[in-house]
């Protein structure tokens, strides 16, 4: 099964973010928008994980959770990768914090012991709002930069667990389900 580690949010928080980003969806940009029930922050993509390695991953999450206190994240700002004028991914950002960086690093180290490669690129925590068709050219996204700059959203969210998520496709639709959760109890 294809798995990844994520931070999830309450339905209420996802609904608030969805309402604020309605102004993006209303502009008819060539974007496939993510449904709010799928909003999350990916901490680490694990890829295909065999059943015999699943218990190792769960144990690693438990160890990290036992050593980590609940943390607060701030969702704010909007942007795109690789650029706002030729986006491939449109996102809502998370304010960088030492607690979030430490959690990410602790997960990397714990999962290295399970045989997963350590990710070395910079961690830019974000919530994917949509996937853009960058082949349409920069003109198709005219005004997106102004919309992103003008959109105001700031929400403090308490994170109390790390979720092990499974990716699956049902009737050509992407679906995520929580396979396991480890509480942050440190």
N, C-alpha and C positions, 0 to 999 in steps of 0.2 A: 504494500500500500504506500501511496505517496503521502508523506507527512511533513509538517513544519511546526515550529513553535511560535506562539502568538500571544499578544495581549488583546483581550476582548473587552468590550464595553457594554454597558446596560442598554436595553432597548430604548430607554428614554434618551440616553446620550446619542445613540445612533440616529434617532428620529430628529433630534435638535440639529445635528450636523447635516442631515439630509435636507431639512427645511432651509437652512442657511445657503446650501449649495444649489438650491432650485434656480437661482439666477444664472448659473452656468448652464444648466440643462435647458433652460428656456431659450438660449441663444442659438440652438441648432448647430452647434459645433459638431464635426464628424467624430463623435466620441461614443463609445459603448460604456454607458454609465453603470457602475456597480450598485446593486441593490443594497439598502442600508443594513440588512441582516448579515451581510458579508463584510462590513467594515471591521478592520482589525489592524494591528501593527504586527508585521512579521519580524520576529526576532532572529530566526534561523530556519532556512530551508534545509530539510534533511534528505529529500528525494525518496526513492523507493527504500523502504525499510522492511526487512524480513521479520516474520513473527518471532524468530528466536532472538532478534536484537531488540525487540520492543520492550522487554522487561528491563534491559540495560538502560534504555532511554528513560523509562519511567523512574528507575532508581536514581539516575542522574538528576532528573527534575526535582525529585523529592529532596535530595541533598542540597541542591541550590535553594529550593524553597525554604528549607529549615534554617538556612544561613542568611536569608534575606528578609528584611522587614517589609511590610506593605509600603508602597511608595505612591507618590502623587505625580501625575504627569499633567502637563498643560498642552491642550490641543489649540494651536493658533497658526494662522497664516496658511496661504495656499500657494501652490507652485506647480511645476512640471519638470519631468525628466525627459530628455536631456536639457531642453530649454523651453521656456514658456511660449516662444514663437513657433517652435517646431516640436510640439509635445508628443511623447509616446505614452506617458503616464501623467495623469493629473492627480494631485494629492493634497491632503491637509497635513500640515506638519505638526510635529511635537517639539516643544521647547527642549533643547538639549539639557540634560541634567546629569550630575555625577552618579546619582542613584541608578538611573536607567543605563548609563554606560557600564557601571559595575555589574549590573544584572546581566547584560549582554556578554560581558567578558567572562563572568562566572559560568554562564551556560556554555560558552565556547570551550573553556577548559574542561568542564565536566564531560562534555560530549566528545572531546578529543580522546579521553580515556575509553570511550565506547567505540572508537575507530572512525569517528567523523573528522573530516578535514577542518582545520581552524580557518575561519574566514579572516582575511587580513585587511580588506578594504574598509574605509571609514563607514561607520554606522550612521545613517541618516533616518531616524525614526519617522515614519509617515503612515498615513492611512490612504490607500489607493481609492480614489473616487471614480476614476474612469480610465479606459484605454483609448488612446487617440489613434486615428489613422493618419500618421505623419506623411504618407505619400500624397495627401491632398495638397500639400504645400502650405507655406506660411500664411498665405492669404485666407485660407479656410479658418484660421484661428485669429483673425483680426479682431481685436477688442478683448481677447482672453486675458492679456496682461493687465489691462485696466480693471477688468472685472475681479481678477485675483487680488490686485492691490487694494481695491475698494472694499472687498468683502471683509467684514469684521466678525471674528469669532474667537472667543477665548473662553475655554472651559477647563477647570481643574477637575481631574478625575482620579479617584483612588483606585489603585491596582492592588488586588489582594491575591491574585493567582496567575500562574502561567498555564496556558492551554497547549496540549499536543493536539494538533488539528490534522484531519484527514481530508485530502482533496479527492473529489470524485466527480464524474460526469454522469448526469441522468438526463436522457432525452436531449443530448447536446448542450445541456445547461450545467455550468460549473456549480458545484455545491461543496460546502465545508461543514464538517461535523467535528465536534469535540470528542476525541478518543480518550483523553485522560487530562486531569487537572491536578496541579500541585499548588497548594496554598503557600503564600509567602508568610511565614510564621516566625522568622528569626528575630 
